[in-house]
Amino acid sequence: MSRQKVDNGMIIGLTSSKLTGAMPAIDGSALTGIGDGVTKSASDPAIDTNPSGGVGTMWFNTSSGEMFACTDATTNENVWYNVGGGTGDVQPWTFQGTISGYVAGGHVNGTYTNIIEKFSLTADGNATDVGDLTVARGYVSGQSSTTHGYTSGGQGNQNHIDKFSFTVDGNATDVGDLTVARGNTAGQSTETHGYASGGYSPSRDTIEKFSFSSDGNASDIANLTVARQDLTGQSSATHGYCSGGYPPNQTTIDKFTFASDADATDVGDLTAARSALSGQSSTTHGYASGGSPTQNTIDKFTFASDANATDVGDLTVARGYNSGGQSSTTHGYTTGTGNVIDKFSFSVDGNATDVGDLTSTRGTGAGTQV
């Protein structure tokens, strides 16, 4: 077969199927239009690392050797999955739990209790006794950090802020005080702080805030629109909410920002005036369930815009003086005024189902989750 030498000037086009055999080494430095699709940095990505490539963007930490893939490209709330270690994902903090719900304190047969109970958020079942508060008390509010549960205040002129571990079952420790001893408050949480709002002795409009990163006392940072007690709390990623309350029974839904210390605004109403209800939070909606006068209503309101609540379902049992509610990523839970643990879906409006029992019949405890 005759061969012909081909120089650069003679090549106009070349079909790739005509290339056979071993190719010589090629210097790729002059190639264009080709990228490895990986961002290299000496640090991990953050939730506010907004990738121009969106979902699927790869990030390589040149210091640790860890590799991350962007699985949710929401501005300033991005999720980066660690594809190397499978742990240590970078994602926004959420109020909801994925492991366990807790009930702390409350009334048992008319007597205050110090019991801390825990039940699974992954499998339906009964609660177990895992520890004690520092002081037996009811009408307490609950707050949740990523590592600990908190209970604040309580009837009997209590100002205690108790803290207990989510990772190791055990008793709580007293880590600070509210500015004023009171019970019947509502609890809210961010990644860094807990809040106690409203309360009794007498009815108050105070919003207090305390740090999760260091033990210490709360500070008075703002006010609700109406002084009231027996209200319940909800938490979005950016705001705290207070709904219902007494006296008289209230429909008010108040909202205050987490970004700065400022007074709450009235942003909507529950479907009926009531107090002593429990609160739950999905990532998009707040819920208020049960309450006094005794009822089984589950109300739902959106976080995206200020608006009134709608009635979306019923508890299995009409009840007032509930323990604080608990929230998983998929369901809300209502516990207390009896021993029933009720569970309802966040994704589909509907009635609750009875999925377990507390260790004893009680109400007015604090709900938390991890």
N, C-alpha and C positions, 0 to 999 in steps of 0.2 A: 504494500500500500504506500502510495506516494504521500509525502508529508509536505506541508507548506508552513513556513514561518509566518505567524500573525503578529503584527505589531499593534500598538495602541490605536493608531490612526485608522486601522482597518475594521475595528469592532464597532458596529452600530447597535446591534442587539444580539442577545444570546439566550436561548432557551435553556432553563436549568436542567431539563432532562438530558441534554447533550453533554453535561459535565459528568464524567465517570472517572473512576480511579482515585488515587490519593491526591489530595490537594496540598500544595506547598504551604508553608507557614505564611500567614498573612498578617500584616500590621493593621490592627483594628483601630488605631488612634484617629484615623481620618474618616471612619465611618460616621454617618449622621443619621438622625431619626431613630436611634436605638437607645433605650435607657433601661436600667435595671429595675425601675419602679420602686426602689427602696430609698427612704430617707435615712441618712446616717447621722447620728448625734451621740454625744457623750452622755446623754441623760435619757430617761424614759419620756414618752409623750405624756401630755396632761389632758384633762377633760376639755381645756380651752385651746388645745392644739388643733386648729381647724384645717384639715388637709384639703388642698386644692383638688386632689384626685378623688375625694369622697370615700365611700365605702370600698374596701379592698386595698386601700393604701397600706403599704408595709413600712415599718419603722424599725431600724436596727440600732440598738444601744451598743456603741463601740467600746464602752467601758465594761459592761457586764456580760455582753454577748447575747442578751435577751432580744427576741424578735417579737414585734407586736403587729397585729392586723386591725385596721379600723373596721368595726362591725356596725357602728351607728354614727353617722356623720351629722349630728345635730349641733348647730353652732353653740360653742361654749359648753356643750354637754355631750361631747363625743365619748364613745366607748371603744377602748383599745384592748383586744384580747391577746393575752400572752401565748403565742403559738409555740413557744419553746418550752417554758416550764409548765404551762397549763394553769398556773396560779399567779397571783399578783396582777390581775387585770386592772386596767385604769378605767374607772367609770364614775359617774356622778353619784354622790351619796343619796340614798333614798330613805325615807322615813319607814317604809314597810320592812317587815322581817321575812326571813326565809327559813328559819330554824324553829324557834319557839316563841310562844306567847306567855306572858306572866300576869298574875294577879297578886297584888301586895296589899296587906291590911284589909280593913273593912269591918263589917258587923257579922258575927256568928251568933245566932240565937239571942240577939239583942245586946251582945257584949262585944266590945272592940277586940280585934285579933291582930297579932303580929305576923301571921303566916304569909310566906311567899310561896305561891304555887306556880307550876310550870306545865304547859301542855304543848304537844307537837303541832307545828304548822304544816308538816309534810304528810302526816298520817292521822286520821281521826282517832281520838281516844281520850281517856280520862287524864286529869291533871295529877301531879304528884307534889308533895310538900318538899321544897328544896332549901328552905332557910327561914329566917325570922328578921323582921324589922327591929330597930333598936327600941322602939316604943310601940305598944299596941294602940292602933288608932284607925278610925274610919274617915270617910269623906276626904280622902287624899287624892292628889293628882299625880299622874305618871309621866315621866320623860325618858327618852331612850337615846343613848349614844351608840356608837358602833360596838362598844365593849361592855357597857354597864347599863343597868336600869336604875332609875331614880324615883323616889317618892317624896313629895314636898307637902308640908303643912299637915292639916288634919284637925278634926274636931277635938275639943278639949284644950283649946288655945295652944296648938302645936305650931312651932316654927321650924321644925327639923327638916333638913334635906338629907335623906338617907340614900346610900349608894350600894348596889350589890352587883357582883360579877355575873356576866352572861356566860363566861367560859368555864367557871368552876362553881358548882352549887355550894351555897354557904350563906351565912348571915350578912346582913347589911351593916354598914358603918355610918355614923353621923359625920357628914363632911361639910356642913354649913348651915346657915339659917336664912329663912325668909326675912324681909324687913319688918313684917308684922305677923304675929301668930294668928293663923286663920285656917279654916277648912273650907270644903265645898268649892274648891278652885278648879279651873280647867288647865290641862297641860298641853304644851306644844314643844317641838324639838327641831333643831337644826343639827348639822354635823358637829357643831362646836358648842352649842348652848342649849340649855333647857329654859322653858318659860312657865310661869304660874300666873294665871289670869283670873281676875275677879276674886270671889270668896266671901266668907261670912265672918261676922263679929266686928262691926255690923257689915251689911252688904257693901262691897267695895268695887271700885273701877280700876284698881291697880293692875298693871302688867309688870311682872318682875322677871329678871333674867339672871342666870348663873352659868358659869363656865364648866365645860366638861374636861378641859385640859388640865385644870388645877382646882383642887378642892378649895371652897371658900363660900362666903355669903352671897346672897342675891342682891341685886340693886333694882330700885324702882326706876323704870325707864319710860313709862308711858301710861296712858289711860284708855279704858274702853269707852264706848259712847254712852253706856248706861251702867251704873253700879248694880251688880247683881251677883247672886250665889247660885249653886246647883246648876251651873252651866257645863257644857262639855267642849272639848277642844279638837281641832283637826289641824294637820300640817301639810302644806304643799312644799315644793322645792324652794319657794321664795317668800311665802307668807304664812302667818299663823291665823287661825280662825277660832271664834268663840260663838257657839250657837245655843239658843234657848236660855233658860235661867229663871230666877225668881228674886224678889217679888215685884209685881204679880207675875204669873207665868208669862214668859216672853217668847216671841217668834224671832227676835233679832238675830241676824248673822253678822257678826263683826269681823273685820279683817285688818291685820297690821303687818307691816313689812319686816322682814328679817334683816334687810340690808342696812337699815338705819333705825335708831331708836326714835319712834314717833307714835303718836296716838292712833288708835284704831278708827276705822270708818264703817258705817252701816252699809252693807252691800247687798242685803237681801233678807228674806224671811223664810222660816220653816213653814210647813203646811198647816201647823197648829201650834198654839202657844203651849209650851210645856217646859218642865225642869227635871232635874235628876235623871238625865238621859246619858247615853254613852256615845262616844265619837269614834269614827274610823276614817281612814284616808287611803284612797288609791293614789296613783300618780296624777290622776286627772280630776278626781272628784272627792268631795267631803261627804260623809254620811253621819246622820244622827238617828239613833235607834232607841225605841222604847221611851220611857219617861213617865213623869207624873203630870196630870192624872194618868193612872195606870193605862198603858196602851201598848200595842205591838207594832206600831208604824216604823218603817225604815224610810227615812227621807234622804234624798241625794241632791247635791248642788255642785255646779261646775267650778273649777278653779280658773278656767280660761277667761271667763267674763263674770262680772258682778250680776247676780240673778237670784231669783227665788228658788227654793228647793221644790222637788216633786216627790210624791209618794210612790216608791218603786217596789215595795214588798212588805211582808209581815214577818215578825219574829214568831217562833213556835209557841211562845207563851207571852201574854200581855204582862208587862212588868214596869215598875218604877224603881227608883233608887238602885240603878244598875251599877255594877263595877265598871271602871273605865274600859272602853273598847280596845281591841287589839286588831292589827292590820298586817296581813301578809301581802305579797305582791299580787295575789290573785283573789283573796277573800277578806271579808270583814268578819270579826268575831264579837259577840256580845255575851258577857258572863256576869252572873250574879242575880240577886233577888230570886233565890233558888240556887240549885247547883248545876243548872243546865249550861252547857257551852253551845251556843248557837253559831252557825256559820252561813254566810251568804256570799254569792258571787259578785265580783266587781265587773266582770265582762258581760254578764247577762242579768238584767233586772229580774228579780223574783223573790220568792219567800226564802227564809232561812230554814236550815235543817238542824236537828239536834245531833251533835257529833261526839258528845262526851259529857263528863261530869266533873265538877270541882270536888275537892276532898270533903267539903262541907257546904251547907247552905249558907250563903252570905251575899251581901251587897256592899256598896259604897267603897270598894277597894280601888286601887290604881292599876291601870292596864299599861303594859309595855311590851315590846317585842324586839327580837334580834333576827 
